[in-house]
Amino acid sequence: MARTSQAAEAELPGVPTRRAALRLIDAVLRRGDPLDQAAPPVLRAIERGDDRALALAITGEALRWLPDLDRLIDSATRQVLPEDAKARSVLRLMLAQALRLGLPPHAVIATGLPLLTGGPRRLAHGVFSAVLRGEGLPAAPSLPEAALARWSAAWPDRVEAIAAGLAVPPPLDLSLRDPAQTEEWAQRLGGVSLAPGHVRLARAGSVESIAGFAEGAWWVQDLAATVPARLLGPGEGRRVLDLCAAPGGKTLQLAAAGWKVTALDKSARRLERLRENVARVGCEVDVVVADAMQWRPDTLFDAVLIDAPCSATGTCRRHPDVLHRLIDGDALTELQRGLLERGAGAIRADGRLVYAVCSLEPEEGEAQAAWVKAMGRIAITPDQLPTGLSPTLEGWFRSDPGMLAEAGGIDGFFAAMWEK
């Protein structure tokens, strides 16, 4: 009889969505998988798009507020639940739904407790109810200990603003194929623009349903990620090499700006997405599948853009899973320096090199730029940056999630430019 009851309970609407969220948070915290890699196989069995989106939203909010959720859970238990206890993970997801997504407590309980078949349901129910009677979450999420230690040392004057910038999922940034139509698209889509060729929208529905997607009028790209390509200016038919190009946002920017682009990446799978975007937008790009550390160009380029592999900690407002993954800093910095050397060797005399990382770690940004000695540094100017952002004293670009807070925030990014 109990088995029949459990089987019927597992079929309650909403339970498979929560089970998917449980598998996703386990993949991130226990295995260290990036959420965007773990999600496709886990969500494949969920038919409805809104249910898939809900599973991702639950997981994302649980990861965004994880230290604070754990403190609430611990405050309501006599004995601390083990870090890897299933009951703790289920409670994290339940509390994220009630405290962050505003779902009714009875619905959260009905779809959450079935995940603890054979487990401490009464305990979970009691903890959940006790927490809801308490003070709730703080105004801004607490950073995980490792991230807090690193960023307090690197950015002591910015760490509180960075944490505050993670409080809510970010708006949707679009890059336009034709920057001359910025005002037109901002009005048509009901958005705002913070730079030529940029429109920012409140998140709502699927990207594919937004006007202009089918005809390739724009692509999704965080405002900070547009800066490296902006630094190179109009192409006017000149040749540029985009190293580590996939998934292709900067490739599309460069092509739309009149550059003849060679987009190189070693991942054939990721380059398929780039090809799809190039075809949708209607740009001409030479796509090369190769390892940048091994590939040799036939001729030199007028410019090289390196969006180097990095810890991606600057994207934590959009991808809170990066807050909980270990960083192999030595391997990354070695690869980044190798790419800088390759990039410098691929440009002609008077050619320009732009180096960028979506990282908040100075070792991946500022330290790498200071390491470059063989080329002349070109100082970035305020007119090259979106409204509200300024170059550093060194002439570099540095952003963090606490900047442009009143306009919806921005990813953490670093960029520098040199001339050969």
C-alpha positions as CSV (number, residue, x, y, z in Angstrom):
1,M,0.0,0.0,0.0
2,A,2.8,2.4,0.9
3,R,4.5,1.6,-2.4
4,T,1.4,2.5,-4.4
5,S,1.0,5.7,-2.4
6,Q,4.6,6.7,-3.1
7,A,4.2,5.9,-6.8
8,A,1.1,8.1,-7.1
9,E,2.8,10.8,-5.1
10,A,5.8,10.8,-7.5
11,E,3.4,11.6,-10.3
12,L,2.0,14.7,-8.8
13,P,2.4,17.7,-11.2
14,G,5.6,19.6,-10.3
15,V,7.5,16.8,-8.7
16,P,9.6,15.8,-11.7
17,T,10.6,19.5,-12.1
18,R,11.8,19.6,-8.5
19,R,13.5,16.3,-8.9
20,A,15.4,17.7,-11.9
21,A,16.4,20.7,-9.8
22,L,17.7,18.4,-7.1
23,R,19.8,16.5,-9.6
24,L,21.2,19.8,-11.0
25,I,22.2,21.2,-7.6
26,D,23.9,17.8,-6.8
27,A,25.8,18.0,-10.1
28,V,27.1,21.4,-9.3
29,L,27.9,21.0,-5.6
30,R,29.0,17.4,-5.5
31,R,30.6,16.8,-8.9
32,G,31.6,20.4,-9.7
33,D,29.8,20.4,-13.1
34,P,29.0,23.7,-14.7
35,L,25.2,24.2,-14.6
36,D,24.9,24.8,-18.4
37,Q,26.6,21.5,-19.1
38,A,24.6,19.5,-16.5
39,A,21.2,20.9,-17.5
40,P,20.6,19.5,-21.0
41,P,20.6,15.8,-20.1
42,V,18.8,16.3,-16.9
43,L,16.0,18.5,-18.4
44,R,15.6,16.4,-21.5
45,A,12.8,14.3,-20.0
46,I,10.8,17.4,-19.0
47,E,8.4,18.2,-21.8
48,R,7.2,21.7,-21.0
49,G,9.5,24.6,-21.6
50,D,8.1,26.5,-18.6
51,D,8.8,23.5,-16.3
52,R,12.4,23.4,-17.6
53,A,12.7,27.1,-17.0
54,L,11.3,26.6,-13.4
55,A,13.8,23.9,-12.6
56,L,16.7,26.2,-13.7
57,A,15.2,29.1,-11.7
58,I,14.9,27.0,-8.6
59,T,18.5,25.7,-8.9
60,G,19.9,29.1,-9.7
61,E,18.2,30.8,-6.7
62,A,19.4,28.0,-4.4
63,L,22.9,28.5,-5.6
64,R,22.8,32.3,-5.5
65,W,21.7,32.3,-1.8
66,L,23.3,29.0,-0.7
67,P,25.2,30.3,2.4
68,D,22.2,32.2,3.7
69,L,19.8,29.3,3.0
70,D,22.2,27.0,4.9
71,R,22.3,29.4,7.9
72,L,18.5,29.4,8.0
73,I,18.4,25.6,7.9
74,D,21.0,25.2,10.6
75,S,19.1,27.7,12.8
76,A,16.1,25.5,12.7
77,T,17.7,22.1,13.5
78,R,19.0,20.7,16.8
79,Q,21.7,18.7,15.0
80,V,23.4,20.1,12.0
81,L,22.5,18.2,8.8
82,P,25.6,17.0,6.9
83,E,26.6,19.2,4.0
84,D,25.9,16.4,1.5
85,A,22.6,15.2,3.2
86,K,19.7,14.9,0.7
87,A,17.4,16.6,3.2
88,R,19.6,19.7,3.2
89,S,19.6,19.9,-0.6
90,V,15.8,19.4,-0.7
91,L,15.4,22.2,2.0
92,R,17.6,24.5,0.0
93,L,15.4,24.1,-3.0
94,M,12.1,24.4,-1.0
95,L,13.3,27.6,0.7
96,A,14.5,29.0,-2.6
97,Q,11.0,28.6,-4.0
98,A,9.2,30.1,-1.1
99,L,11.6,32.9,-0.2
100,R,12.9,33.9,-3.6
101,L,10.4,32.7,-6.2
102,G,7.3,33.5,-4.1
103,L,5.7,30.1,-4.6
104,P,2.9,29.2,-2.1
105,P,4.3,27.2,0.9
106,H,1.6,24.4,0.5
107,A,2.7,23.9,-3.2
108,V,6.4,23.9,-2.2
109,I,5.7,21.2,0.5
110,A,3.5,19.1,-1.8
111,T,6.2,19.0,-4.5
112,G,9.3,18.9,-2.3
113,L,8.6,16.3,0.4
114,P,8.1,13.5,-2.2
115,L,11.8,13.9,-3.0
116,L,12.6,12.5,0.4
117,T,10.9,9.1,-0.1
118,G,12.2,6.9,2.8
119,G,13.9,10.0,4.3
120,P,13.2,12.5,7.1
121,R,10.1,14.1,5.7
122,R,8.8,15.2,9.1
123,L,12.1,16.9,9.9
124,A,12.1,18.7,6.5
125,H,8.6,19.8,7.0
126,G,9.3,21.1,10.4
127,V,12.5,23.0,9.4
128,F,10.8,24.5,6.4
129,S,7.8,25.8,8.5
130,A,10.1,27.1,11.2
131,V,12.2,29.1,8.7
132,L,9.2,30.6,7.1
133,R,8.2,32.0,10.6
134,G,11.6,33.6,11.0
135,E,13.3,36.7,9.6
136,G,14.0,35.4,6.2
137,L,16.9,36.2,3.9
138,P,19.1,39.3,4.0
139,A,18.9,42.1,1.5
140,A,21.9,40.8,-0.4
141,P,23.3,37.2,-0.7
142,S,26.4,36.3,1.4
143,L,29.3,35.2,-0.7
144,P,30.7,31.7,-0.2
145,E,33.8,31.7,2.0
146,A,36.3,31.1,-0.8
147,A,35.0,33.8,-3.0
148,L,34.6,36.2,-0.1
149,A,38.3,35.7,0.9
150,R,39.6,36.2,-2.6
151,W,37.5,39.2,-3.5
152,S,37.9,40.9,-0.1
153,A,41.7,40.8,-0.7
154,A,41.4,41.8,-4.4
155,W,38.6,44.4,-4.2
156,P,38.2,45.5,-0.6
157,D,36.3,48.6,-1.6
158,R,34.0,46.7,-4.0
159,V,33.2,43.3,-2.3
160,E,30.0,44.5,-0.7
161,A,28.7,46.0,-4.0
162,I,29.6,42.8,-5.8
163,A,27.5,40.7,-3.4
164,A,24.7,43.2,-3.7
165,G,24.9,42.8,-7.5
166,L,24.1,39.1,-7.2
167,A,20.8,39.6,-5.4
168,V,18.6,39.1,-8.4
169,P,19.0,37.5,-11.8
170,P,20.1,40.1,-14.4
171,P,18.1,41.6,-17.2
172,L,18.5,40.5,-20.8
173,D,21.1,42.3,-22.9
174,L,20.9,42.2,-26.7
175,S,23.6,43.3,-29.2
176,L,22.2,44.6,-32.5
177,R,23.4,43.7,-36.0
178,D,23.0,47.4,-37.0
179,P,23.9,49.9,-34.2
180,A,22.3,52.6,-36.3
181,Q,18.9,51.1,-35.4
182,T,19.5,51.2,-31.6
183,E,16.8,53.8,-30.8
184,E,14.3,52.0,-33.1
185,W,14.9,48.6,-31.5
186,A,14.8,50.0,-28.0
187,Q,11.4,51.5,-28.6
188,R,10.1,48.5,-30.5
189,L,11.1,46.1,-27.7
190,G,10.3,48.4,-24.8
191,G,13.9,48.4,-23.6
192,V,16.7,50.8,-22.8
193,S,20.1,51.3,-24.4
194,L,23.4,51.9,-22.5
195,A,25.6,52.0,-25.6
196,P,25.3,52.1,-29.4
197,G,24.1,48.7,-30.6
198,H,22.8,47.6,-27.2
199,V,19.3,47.1,-25.9
200,R,18.5,45.9,-22.3
201,L,15.2,44.2,-21.6
202,A,13.5,42.8,-18.5
203,R,13.5,39.0,-18.7
204,A,10.2,37.5,-19.9
205,G,9.5,34.4,-21.9
206,S,11.8,32.6,-24.3
207,V,14.5,34.5,-26.3
208,E,13.2,33.0,-29.5
209,S,9.8,34.7,-29.1
210,I,11.3,38.2,-28.9
211,A,10.8,40.3,-32.1
212,G,13.8,40.4,-34.3
213,F,15.2,37.0,-33.3
214,A,14.1,35.1,-36.4
215,E,15.5,37.7,-38.8
216,G,18.8,37.9,-37.0
217,A,18.5,41.5,-35.9
218,W,20.3,40.8,-32.6
219,W,21.9,38.2,-30.4
220,V,22.1,37.8,-26.6
221,Q,25.3,39.2,-25.1
222,D,26.0,40.8,-21.7
223,L,26.9,44.5,-22.0
224,A,30.3,43.9,-20.4
225,A,31.1,41.2,-23.0
226,T,30.6,43.7,-25.8
227,V,33.5,45.9,-24.7
228,P,36.5,43.9,-26.1
229,A,35.1,44.0,-29.7
230,R,34.1,47.7,-29.3
231,L,37.7,48.6,-28.5
232,L,38.8,47.6,-32.1
233,G,36.3,49.9,-33.7
234,P,35.2,49.8,-37.4
235,G,36.8,47.0,-39.4
236,E,36.6,48.7,-42.9
237,G,37.4,45.4,-44.5
238,R,40.5,44.6,-42.4
239,R,41.2,41.1,-41.1
240,V,40.8,40.1,-37.5
241,L,41.4,36.8,-35.7
242,D,38.9,35.9,-32.9
243,L,40.7,33.4,-30.7
244,C,38.6,31.1,-28.5
245,A,35.6,32.5,-30.4
246,A,32.7,30.2,-29.5
247,P,29.8,30.7,-28.9
248,G,30.3,33.7,-31.1
249,G,29.0,37.0,-29.6
250,K,32.2,38.9,-30.3
251,T,32.6,37.2,-33.7
252,L,29.2,38.6,-34.6
253,Q,30.1,42.1,-33.3
254,L,33.3,42.2,-35.3
255,A,31.6,41.0,-38.5
256,A,28.8,43.5,-38.1
257,A,31.4,46.2,-37.6
258,G,32.9,45.5,-41.0
259,W,35.8,43.2,-40.1
260,K,36.7,40.1,-42.1
261,V,36.6,37.6,-39.2
262,T,38.4,34.3,-38.7
263,A,36.8,32.6,-35.8
264,L,38.9,29.9,-34.2
265,D,38.0,27.5,-31.4
266,K,39.0,24.0,-30.6
267,S,35.5,22.8,-29.7
268,A,33.6,21.7,-32.8
269,R,30.5,21.4,-30.7
270,R,30.6,25.0,-29.5
271,L,31.4,26.2,-33.0
272,E,28.2,24.6,-34.2
273,R,26.3,27.1,-32.1
274,L,28.5,29.9,-33.5
275,R,27.7,28.8,-37.1
276,E,24.0,28.8,-36.2
277,N,24.2,32.3,-34.9
278,V,26.3,33.5,-37.9
279,A,23.7,32.0,-40.3
280,R,20.8,33.6,-38.4
281,V,22.4,37.0,-38.3
282,G,23.5,36.8,-41.9
283,C,27.3,37.5,-41.4
284,E,30.2,36.0,-43.3
285,V,32.8,34.4,-41.1
286,D,35.7,32.0,-41.7
287,V,35.3,29.3,-39.0
288,V,38.3,27.3,-38.0
289,V,38.3,24.2,-35.7
290,A,41.8,24.1,-34.2
291,D,43.7,24.4,-31.0
292,A,45.0,28.0,-30.8
293,M,48.2,26.8,-29.1
294,Q,49.0,24.7,-32.2
295,W,47.4,26.5,-35.1
296,R,49.6,28.7,-37.4
297,P,48.0,31.4,-39.7
298,D,49.0,31.6,-43.4
299,T,49.1,35.4,-43.2
300,L,49.2,37.9,-40.4
301,F,46.1,39.8,-39.2
302,D,45.4,43.5,-38.7
303,A,44.0,42.6,-35.2
304,V,43.6,39.7,-32.8
305,L,40.9,39.4,-30.1
306,I,41.5,36.9,-27.3
307,D,38.5,36.1,-25.1
308,A,40.6,33.7,-23.1
309,P,39.4,30.6,-21.2
310,C,39.1,31.7,-17.5
311,S,37.3,31.0,-14.2
312,A,34.3,32.9,-15.5
313,T,33.7,34.2,-12.0
314,G,32.6,37.6,-13.5
315,T,29.5,35.9,-14.8
316,C,28.3,34.9,-11.3
317,R,25.2,37.1,-11.5
318,R,24.0,35.1,-14.5
319,H,25.7,31.8,-13.5
320,P,25.7,31.5,-9.7
321,D,27.1,28.0,-10.0
322,V,30.6,29.5,-10.6
323,L,30.6,30.7,-7.0
324,H,30.8,27.1,-5.8
325,R,33.4,25.7,-8.2
326,L,37.1,25.3,-7.5
327,I,39.5,27.4,-9.6
328,D,42.7,25.9,-11.0
329,G,44.4,29.2,-11.2
330,D,47.9,28.1,-12.2
331,A,46.6,26.1,-15.2
332,L,44.4,29.0,-16.4
333,T,47.1,31.6,-16.1
334,E,49.6,29.5,-18.0
335,L,47.1,29.0,-20.8
336,Q,46.2,32.7,-20.9
337,R,49.9,33.7,-21.3
338,G,50.3,31.1,-24.0
339,L,47.4,32.6,-25.9
340,L,48.8,36.1,-25.4
341,E,52.0,35.0,-27.0
342,R,50.2,33.3,-29.9
343,G,48.0,36.3,-30.4
344,A,50.9,38.7,-30.5
345,G,52.6,36.5,-33.1
346,A,49.6,36.5,-35.4
347,I,49.4,40.3,-35.9
348,R,51.3,42.4,-38.4
349,A,53.3,45.5,-37.6
350,D,51.0,48.2,-36.2
351,G,48.3,45.6,-35.6
352,R,46.3,45.6,-32.4
353,L,45.7,42.9,-29.8
354,V,42.8,42.9,-27.3
355,Y,42.9,40.5,-24.4
356,A,39.7,39.9,-22.3
357,V,38.5,37.5,-19.6
358,C,35.0,37.3,-17.9
359,S,36.8,36.9,-14.5
360,L,36.9,38.8,-11.2
361,E,40.3,37.3,-10.4
362,P,43.2,39.8,-10.8
363,E,45.6,37.0,-11.7
364,E,43.6,36.4,-14.8
365,G,43.2,40.0,-15.8
366,E,45.3,42.8,-14.4
367,A,48.3,40.6,-13.7
368,Q,48.3,39.1,-17.2
369,A,48.1,42.6,-18.7
370,A,51.1,43.8,-16.6
371,W,53.0,40.7,-17.8
372,V,52.9,41.8,-21.4
373,K,56.1,43.8,-22.2
374,A,56.7,43.2,-25.9
375,M,53.9,45.5,-27.2
376,G,52.9,49.1,-26.6
377,R,49.9,49.5,-24.4
378,I,47.0,51.5,-25.8
379,A,45.0,53.2,-23.1
380,I,41.2,52.7,-23.3
381,T,39.2,55.9,-23.4
382,P,35.9,56.7,-21.8
383,D,34.2,57.1,-25.2
384,Q,34.9,53.5,-26.0
385,L,32.9,52.2,-23.0
386,P,29.2,52.1,-22.2
387,T,27.6,55.0,-20.4
388,G,28.5,54.9,-16.7
389,L,31.8,53.0,-17.0
390,S,35.3,54.4,-16.9
391,P,38.8,53.0,-17.7
392,T,41.2,52.2,-14.8
393,L,44.2,54.4,-14.1
394,E,46.3,52.0,-16.1
395,G,44.1,52.4,-19.2
396,W,42.4,49.0,-18.8
397,F,38.7,48.1,-18.6
398,R,37.5,46.5,-15.4
399,S,33.8,45.9,-14.4
400,D,32.2,44.0,-11.6
401,P,28.6,42.9,-10.8
402,G,28.1,45.8,-8.5
403,M,28.5,48.4,-11.2
404,L,25.6,50.1,-13.1
405,A,23.4,48.8,-10.3
406,E,20.6,51.3,-10.9
407,A,20.5,50.2,-14.6
408,G,20.4,46.5,-13.9
409,G,24.1,45.7,-13.3
410,I,26.8,44.2,-15.5
411,D,29.0,41.2,-15.6
412,G,32.6,41.3,-14.2
413,F,35.0,41.7,-17.1
414,F,38.6,42.7,-17.8
415,A,40.1,44.0,-21.1
416,A,43.3,45.5,-22.2
417,M,44.7,46.6,-25.6
418,W,48.1,46.8,-27.2
419,E,49.7,47.8,-30.5
420,K,52.6,45.8,-32.1
